[in-house]
Amino acid sequence: MIDINNLPAAANLSDAELADNIGRLDFFANAIDDKLKAYKDAAKVRINGVGKISGNSYDIVVRSDVAWTINTKLLKDTYGEAWYTKHSKQSVRVTLNVKPNKALAVA
């Protein structure tokens, strides 16, 4: 287990230490995310019709909303690529791909 309260500041780490800390934290975060998703899925089933479940420390409430999607291909086909590009907002996303390295795989 990692004691997140005692991790050094990222600026104080070597490249190797930074990579290893990201890898360890990513591993635990993914495991926690999987467990949390399973719990939330179970809660959605239990809450259905009730709207809320309560524990000693937390209340869990289900809310629904509608997400809108747009048919990009239809817009481009109808109005053309230039119109679509003019009316679209683009942003750059930077992501990190985290996976165990060869040294960890052997250990």
Rosetta constraint file for C-alpha pairs under 8 A:
AtomPair CA 2 CA 25 HARMONIC 7.82 0.50
AtomPair CA 3 CA 7 HARMONIC 6.94 0.50
AtomPair CA 8 CA 12 HARMONIC 6.71 0.50
AtomPair CA 8 CA 13 HARMONIC 7.34 0.50
AtomPair CA 9 CA 13 HARMONIC 7.11 0.50
AtomPair CA 10 CA 18 HARMONIC 6.61 0.50
AtomPair CA 13 CA 17 HARMONIC 5.57 0.50
AtomPair CA 13 CA 18 HARMONIC 5.63 0.50
AtomPair CA 14 CA 18 HARMONIC 6.03 0.50
AtomPair CA 15 CA 19 HARMONIC 6.11 0.50
AtomPair CA 16 CA 20 HARMONIC 6.14 0.50
AtomPair CA 17 CA 21 HARMONIC 6.01 0.50
AtomPair CA 18 CA 22 HARMONIC 6.11 0.50
AtomPair CA 19 CA 23 HARMONIC 6.14 0.50
AtomPair CA 20 CA 24 HARMONIC 6.15 0.50
AtomPair CA 21 CA 25 HARMONIC 6.04 0.50
AtomPair CA 22 CA 26 HARMONIC 5.86 0.50
AtomPair CA 22 CA 98 HARMONIC 7.60 0.50
AtomPair CA 23 CA 27 HARMONIC 6.16 0.50
AtomPair CA 23 CA 98 HARMONIC 6.03 0.50
AtomPair CA 23 CA 99 HARMONIC 6.73 0.50
AtomPair CA 23 CA 100 HARMONIC 6.84 0.50
AtomPair CA 24 CA 28 HARMONIC 6.46 0.50
AtomPair CA 25 CA 29 HARMONIC 5.92 0.50
AtomPair CA 26 CA 30 HARMONIC 6.03 0.50
AtomPair CA 26 CA 98 HARMONIC 7.01 0.50
AtomPair CA 27 CA 31 HARMONIC 6.39 0.50
AtomPair CA 28 CA 32 HARMONIC 6.11 0.50
AtomPair CA 29 CA 33 HARMONIC 5.99 0.50
AtomPair CA 30 CA 34 HARMONIC 6.16 0.50
AtomPair CA 31 CA 35 HARMONIC 6.37 0.50
AtomPair CA 32 CA 36 HARMONIC 5.96 0.50
AtomPair CA 33 CA 37 HARMONIC 6.01 0.50
AtomPair CA 34 CA 38 HARMONIC 6.35 0.50
AtomPair CA 35 CA 39 HARMONIC 6.27 0.50
AtomPair CA 36 CA 40 HARMONIC 6.08 0.50
AtomPair CA 37 CA 41 HARMONIC 6.03 0.50
AtomPair CA 38 CA 42 HARMONIC 6.26 0.50
AtomPair CA 39 CA 43 HARMONIC 6.16 0.50
AtomPair CA 40 CA 44 HARMONIC 6.14 0.50
AtomPair CA 41 CA 45 HARMONIC 6.54 0.50
AtomPair CA 42 CA 46 HARMONIC 6.34 0.50
AtomPair CA 43 CA 47 HARMONIC 5.83 0.50
AtomPair CA 43 CA 53 HARMONIC 7.89 0.50
AtomPair CA 43 CA 60 HARMONIC 7.98 0.50
AtomPair CA 44 CA 48 HARMONIC 5.99 0.50
AtomPair CA 44 CA 62 HARMONIC 6.88 0.50
AtomPair CA 46 CA 50 HARMONIC 7.79 0.50
AtomPair CA 47 CA 51 HARMONIC 5.15 0.50
AtomPair CA 47 CA 52 HARMONIC 5.57 0.50
AtomPair CA 47 CA 53 HARMONIC 6.36 0.50
AtomPair CA 47 CA 61 HARMONIC 7.70 0.50
AtomPair CA 47 CA 62 HARMONIC 6.92 0.50
AtomPair CA 48 CA 62 HARMONIC 7.92 0.50
AtomPair CA 51 CA 61 HARMONIC 5.81 0.50
AtomPair CA 51 CA 62 HARMONIC 5.56 0.50
AtomPair CA 51 CA 63 HARMONIC 7.78 0.50
AtomPair CA 52 CA 59 HARMONIC 6.99 0.50
AtomPair CA 52 CA 60 HARMONIC 5.54 0.50
AtomPair CA 52 CA 61 HARMONIC 4.44 0.50
AtomPair CA 52 CA 62 HARMONIC 6.41 0.50
AtomPair CA 53 CA 59 HARMONIC 5.93 0.50
AtomPair CA 53 CA 60 HARMONIC 5.30 0.50
AtomPair CA 53 CA 61 HARMONIC 6.70 0.50
AtomPair CA 54 CA 58 HARMONIC 6.00 0.50
AtomPair CA 54 CA 59 HARMONIC 4.31 0.50
AtomPair CA 54 CA 60 HARMONIC 6.11 0.50
AtomPair CA 55 CA 59 HARMONIC 6.11 0.50
AtomPair CA 71 CA 75 HARMONIC 6.41 0.50
AtomPair CA 72 CA 76 HARMONIC 6.20 0.50
AtomPair CA 73 CA 77 HARMONIC 6.03 0.50
AtomPair CA 74 CA 78 HARMONIC 5.92 0.50
AtomPair CA 75 CA 79 HARMONIC 5.76 0.50
AtomPair CA 75 CA 80 HARMONIC 7.19 0.50
AtomPair CA 75 CA 84 HARMONIC 6.82 0.50
AtomPair CA 76 CA 80 HARMONIC 4.60 0.50
AtomPair CA 76 CA 81 HARMONIC 5.17 0.50
AtomPair CA 76 CA 83 HARMONIC 7.66 0.50
AtomPair CA 76 CA 84 HARMONIC 5.89 0.50
AtomPair CA 77 CA 81 HARMONIC 7.64 0.50
AtomPair CA 79 CA 83 HARMONIC 5.90 0.50
AtomPair CA 79 CA 84 HARMONIC 6.90 0.50
AtomPair CA 80 CA 84 HARMONIC 6.34 0.50
AtomPair CA 81 CA 85 HARMONIC 6.03 0.50
AtomPair CA 82 CA 86 HARMONIC 6.10 0.50
AtomPair CA 83 CA 87 HARMONIC 6.24 0.50
AtomPair CA 84 CA 88 HARMONIC 6.02 0.50
AtomPair CA 85 CA 89 HARMONIC 7.96 0.50
AtomPair CA 100 CA 104 HARMONIC 5.97 0.50
AtomPair CA 100 CA 105 HARMONIC 6.47 0.50
AtomPair CA 101 CA 105 HARMONIC 6.31 0.50
AtomPair CA 102 CA 106 HARMONIC 6.30 0.50
AtomPair CA 103 CA 107 HARMONIC 6.45 0.50
